[in-house]
Amino acid sequence: MRRTLLAFVVAGIGAWIAGPALSTDPWIPPAVEFGQAVDAPAGRAWRSGIVEAPARFDLVGLSWRATSRRVGARIRVRDAGDGSWSPWSPMADDHVDDAGTEPVWAGSADAFELRLDRAPAGLRAEFVNATGTATRGRRILTALRRGAHGAYVALAGAAARAQELSGAPPMVTREQWGAAACGPPRAAPAYGTVQTAFVHHTVNANDYGPQDSAAIVRAICRYHRSTKRWGDIGYNFLVDRFGTIFEGREGGVDQAVVGAQAQGYNSVSTGVANMGTFSGVSQTSDAVNAMAELLAWKLTLHGAPVEGQVTVLSRGGRANRYPAGTPVTFERIAGHRDADTTTCPGDALLAQLPQLRQLAAEIAPELPEAQPAPAPDAIVTLAAADRTLDYPQPAQLYGRVVDAAGTPLAAATVSIQIASGAGFGTLSRVLTRADGSWSTQIDSQYSRSLRAAVRLAGGALATSPVAAIEVAPRISVTAPARVVATRTFTVSGRIQPLRGRIALAIARQGTDGRFHTVARVPLRSASGAFLARVALRRPAVHRLRIESREDARNGAGRSRDVILRAVRPRR
């Protein structure tokens, strides 16, 4: 059986198949993740020969130690059932941070072969099996193939049943595509505003069938949640080439859920990912029409037009094209590359965005003309002395409460509330002073979206605008000030709150006096403590620091810099 690989940004996948004969619900097996070191000559072009995997796999990606140069990886896999080989497929890496490729969907395979333009150090193959074939054998594989058609019929019906989602266009809900197989979200959803929409592609082959779409969505969800350690799937919505729309990140399709798909702009945007690669091939008309319907509904729901431009402030980030605090102007429907340093959504799809905007404008409801807002029963304000905190620094909050006439409300109870998937929950309460002012502090391990709320005498609830508080983890690090080049030494420390994955960034001082990054070493810190044994190749002054990436729970963190000198070994 000849198959085409599906390469996309995922590291976990489940198969949507027909369940037992007496059940109308699809059965979704749990994912199994495993890895394998690959011995490659670093720095050289290389072809691996046949590499037998430890078990059957449905998906494979590559990881390595950080490098500033492209690896240029291609892969083919061997079908576990009939032994046939797939065509060679490129392994894209423009969506990752110099530490590996985007994974490749392989079906049920048991071996692979690689071609690399330049082999990196620390090469590993990272596998996922989510169709039950890693431990349960050929019987499950047969059931998967026989069940595919019935699964798509169920999926099509699910899209039709989802039309009642707050007036949204037909879409497949999280429950219907099997989000539970990805594991629960790692944190409650956060909420912002929707002022623009970013269009993406997921970088996979475009010849998948309709029965594959739900599995691709689950795969992306698994990768974002478990491999990238994000709170949940990054995209707010996804659309396949057949025009089927899928609900993405948890929190409500009609809500301004903060995603993780356009670094620096997630709190002011929504994101829709196109399942496929559209660098040289255009998206289908079915998918473009579905996106137009989706974005016409989503943008106007939040009071934003589908045409024209909007200016927002960049929040920065490694992948961001603009430094934090920079005013940036986007089209209301923009491409991912407009915001971040990526080729996404591909040249061909980027060229289709004017058509997408026009189609959306033709069907979007007219926004009502701005009318003077009715006078509120009370005005509640909330501000933070510092909105970017270093754990365990408490958040210092303050504000004021006045009635519609501007008269201060004394002794009013102000509830400090946190946004969650179920709405807002109260953290603490404080009374206003005689002049209506109030102040308090709260301890927080994690980044939060907060508001102040006051219950008025008539029962109405007056609330402040939502304020986002970002909490960066606290990282301590210990390392010697002087080491011998090529000999190992220990770097240790702690991170709070607990984080599963961090990295040791190593930079070498050049002749220009500046430090240049030479390696990023992934570390694990499940208990809060970390320890690494490293060696520096050359005698020179080096800078070490521990870094953690921003995610749904915390902002990016960084330890103090450790400056050390590596000296030549004594002869």
VENVEN-V780516 format. One record per run of one state. SS is the DSSP state (@ for helix, = for strand, . for the rest). FROM is the first residue (numbers start at 1). TO is the last residue. If there is no record, write none. Layout:
<<SS & FROM & TO> <SS & FROM & TO>>
//
This chain:
<<. & 1 & 5> <= & 6 & 7> <. & 8 & 16> <= & 17 & 17> <. & 18 & 26> <= & 27 & 27> <. & 28 & 31> <= & 32 & 37> <. & 38 & 45> <= & 46 & 47> <. & 48 & 50> <= & 51 & 63> <. & 64 & 72> <= & 73 & 79> <. & 80 & 84> <= & 85 & 85> <. & 86 & 88> <= & 89 & 90> <. & 91 & 99> <= & 100 & 100> <. & 101 & 103> <= & 104 & 116> <. & 117 & 123> <= & 124 & 129> <. & 130 & 132> <@ & 133 & 136> <. & 137 & 137> <@ & 138 & 164> <. & 165 & 171> <= & 172 & 172> <. & 173 & 173> <@ & 174 & 177> <. & 178 & 178> <@ & 179 & 182> <. & 183 & 190> <= & 191 & 191> <. & 192 & 195> <= & 196 & 201> <. & 202 & 209> <@ & 210 & 227> <. & 228 & 236> <= & 237 & 239> <. & 240 & 244> <= & 245 & 247> <. & 248 & 256> <= & 257 & 257> <. & 258 & 265> <@ & 266 & 268> <= & 269 & 274> <. & 275 & 284> <@ & 285 & 301> <. & 302 & 308> <= & 309 & 313> <. & 314 & 319> <= & 320 & 320> <. & 321 & 326> <= & 327 & 331> <. & 332 & 332> <= & 333 & 335> <@ & 336 & 338> <. & 339 & 339> <= & 340 & 340> <. & 341 & 346> <@ & 347 & 363> <. & 364 & 377> <= & 378 & 380> <. & 381 & 382> <= & 383 & 384> <. & 385 & 387> <= & 388 & 390> <. & 391 & 394> <= & 395 & 403> <. & 404 & 407> <= & 408 & 408> <. & 409 & 412> <= & 413 & 420> <. & 421 & 422> <= & 423 & 431> <. & 432 & 436> <= & 437 & 442> <. & 443 & 447> <= & 448 & 455> <. & 456 & 460> <= & 461 & 463> <. & 464 & 466> <= & 467 & 472> <. & 473 & 473> <= & 474 & 478> <. & 479 & 481> <= & 482 & 484> <. & 485 & 488> <= & 489 & 496> <. & 497 & 500> <= & 501 & 509> <. & 510 & 514> <= & 515 & 524> <. & 525 & 528> <= & 529 & 534> <. & 535 & 539> <= & 540 & 548> <. & 549 & 554> <= & 555 & 555> <. & 556 & 556> <= & 557 & 558> <. & 559 & 561> <= & 562 & 567> <. & 568 & 571>>
//
